[in-house]
Amino acid sequence: MIYEVYKKLKRQMGEELALEVQAHLAETRVIELTVEIASKAADVSIERGLSMADSIIYATAEATNSKIKTSDNHFKGLPSAEII
């Protein structure tokens, strides 16, 4: 997730903002990609047509009872996602 956020911000908004956000992300909790999460991610990818990264993000949110706040419309209609 950090890779995706940093890359998108740097490309669209510039390196300064990307580095600022990266500093905040460095303070977040990193969750291990377990066999269970990876398997759920594969299922979600097949069922919903999500990319590998998006399906891992979604499966991780589900496994940790977390919400995804995103502007990415790929998550539209998924229970754990809030489109902003």
N, C-alpha and C positions, 0 to 999 in steps of 0.2 A: 504494500500500500504506500509506503513512504516513497518508493521508487516512482510510482505512478503520479503521486501528487507533486513531487519535486520536478519531474520531467515536464508535466503539463504546465505548471506555474512558470518554470524557466522559459519554456517555449513561448507561452502566451503573454506573460507579464514581466519577464526579465529576471536576471540572476539575483538582484538584490532582494526582491520579494520572496523568491524561491528559497534563498538562504535564511531569511527571517522565519518563514514557515517551518523550514527544516529544523531550526533551533527549537521551536515549540514541539515539533513531533518527536524530537530526541527525548523529551520528558514523558512520553506516553508509554503505556504498558505494551510490550511486545508479546504476542501469544504464539505459542508453538503450533506449527502445522502438524497435527497428529494424523494418524491413519484414519481415524473416524472423520475428522474435518475434511481431509483430502478426498475420502470416499463420498461424503455428502456433496462436496464441491463438484465432483465428476457427475453425480446424479443431477444436480442442479444445472450444470452445463448442458447435459443431454436434454433435460426437460424444457429448459428455458432458452437455450441457445446462447447462453452467456459465455464470454471469453474465460480462459483459465483464471486470470487475475480476478475478474469480477465474481466468478463463482466461488473462489477461495474467500474473498472478502465477505460475500453473502453467507457462506457456510460457517465462517468464523463468527459472524454476528449472531447467527442462529444458535450456535453452540454455547455462546457466552451470554445469551439473552440481552444482546445489545442492539441498538438502532444504528442504521447507516443514514447519515445525512449527506446527500449528494445532489449534484446538478446533472448527474449522468442518467439519461432517460432509459438506459438499459435496465435499471432497477425499478422502473415504473410498474406498479401493481404488485410488487413483492411485499409481504407483510412486515418485514423488518426494515424496510427502506422508507425514508422520507425524502421526497424530492424537494429541493429548495431552489 
